[in-house]
Amino acid sequence: MSTERDEAEGSQPLGIPRVAIVGGGLAGLCAALRLTDLARESNRSLDITVFEASDRLGGAIETLHERDYLIERGADSFLTKRPIVRLCERLNLAESLIPTDVRYRGALVLRNGKPYPVPEGFGLMVPAKLLPILTSPILSPKGKLRLLAESLIPAKRDDRDESLSSFVRRRLGDEAFERLVQPLISGIYTADPEKLSLAATLPRFLEMERRYGGLIRATLRRRGAVAENDGSASGARYGLFAGLKGGMEELFTALAKQVEISATVVTGARIDRVTREGEKWCVETRSA
Ligand SMILES: Cc1cc2nc3c(=O)[nH]c(=O)nc-3n(C[C@H](O)[C@H](O)[C@H](O)COP(=O)(O)OP(=O)(O)OC[C@H]3O[C@@H](n4cnc5c(N)ncnc54)[C@H](O)[C@@H]3O)c2cc1C
């Protein structure tokens, strides 16, 4: 194992600027592609190196093929209103984009070792329908009553941000948070909802409380006016998502191929330290 010291100089007046990108997941590869595109558009040269600690690119995204099954170990689809669709077009993957299959939309959560469908109409944290909540085996009678009492909970008065967990526990109760909302949210953000900012992640629910006084009130007031949830879907708004025919690996394989044309990609290279020495940034990697 050798220790390598790589000095990435922000902008040398005479030399070619060097850029070190730490991580070969989607963010790192997209950053490399964007930089090479910008450099080409402005007729400049950049010396870009992507350092990836593991022996494969893609980070949290990994597609497995087993017999006739395509299995995603991470993300399986993405919101079509995000720039990722433009990225697919840029990578000639537009033909591979597929919408979610309406027959299989919906989410299941595990309760006592068994998967149960999320109550119909329960969109992340808004109960759009009463009966499916009342008949769902996921919540106890007490948990159901607490959830449905949401419209009686006064709106928070101050403008301070709060965690996603704090918002949901406050409005829908602990049980609805732990048994329903937390599994749905962690499937989207794969992060601890105690640490996720509500304003940064799901501002539309914050807006519902601020504007209408609560989630149920907002749904009742907006019903008909906004097609937020047609009342039958549950979980995330799957109609707004798309995937790729060959799985998400299609995306990072095409991305990596494009990036490797104009940048150096090193796998098995964990960056241990990034330090600044005068005008220079030093990136230290221990490569195998
Ligand atoms: C189970 C799961 C399901 C998901 N489902 C969806 C979904 O359906 N739709 C959606 O939009 N999003 C989904 N996500 C989120 C999405 O996959 C991630 O937001 C995205 O892939 C993150 O990309 P990233 O490049 O920021 O991070 P990562 O993919 O985590 O990549 C970071 C990379 O950096 C490398 N690295 C870390 N430290 C160093 C270091 N010191 N030196 C060198 N390399 C380093 C890591 O090895 C890794 O390869 C899901 C995530 C998971 C885990």
The ligand as an ORCA input file, in Angstrom:
! r2SCAN-3c Opt
* xyz 0 1
  C     -31.486      1.699     -0.558
  C     -31.540      3.046     -1.263
  C     -32.626      3.359     -2.075
  C     -32.677      4.599     -2.727
  N     -33.721      4.858     -3.564
  C     -33.730      5.996     -4.282
  C     -34.712      6.201     -5.305
  O     -35.540      5.326     -5.597
  N     -34.688      7.376     -5.996
  C     -33.741      8.347     -5.750
  O     -33.778      9.395     -6.413
  N     -32.780      8.164     -4.807
  C     -32.742      7.016     -4.089
  N     -31.744      6.791     -3.186
  C     -30.762      7.838     -2.983
  C     -29.719      7.873     -4.111
  O     -29.333      6.563     -4.463
  C     -28.537      8.654     -3.577
  O     -28.972      9.956     -3.215
  C     -27.421      8.818     -4.583
  O     -27.097      7.605     -5.214
  C     -26.248      9.383     -3.802
  O     -25.179      9.600     -4.681
  P     -23.856     10.261     -4.117
  O     -22.864     10.249     -5.221
  O     -24.165     11.551     -3.471
  O     -23.391      9.328     -2.906
  P     -22.951      7.804     -2.939
  O     -23.722      7.018     -3.930
  O     -22.968      7.382     -1.513
  O     -21.461      7.862     -3.467
  C     -20.406      8.327     -2.684
  C     -19.153      7.631     -3.185
  O     -18.033      8.233     -2.549
  C     -17.126      7.222     -2.169
  N     -16.338      7.764     -1.062
  C     -16.772      8.076      0.176
  N     -15.756      8.573      0.906
  C     -14.670      8.582      0.097
  C     -13.309      8.986      0.286
  N     -12.865      9.470      1.444
  N     -12.446      8.865     -0.759
  C     -12.880      8.375     -1.949
  N     -14.158      7.968     -2.173
  C     -15.035      8.075     -1.162
  C     -18.010      6.052     -1.778
  O     -17.316      4.829     -1.855
  C     -19.132      6.154     -2.828
  O     -18.857      5.391     -3.985
  C     -31.647      5.557     -2.540
  C     -30.545      5.228     -1.733
  C     -30.477      3.985     -1.117
  C     -29.259      3.644     -0.285
*
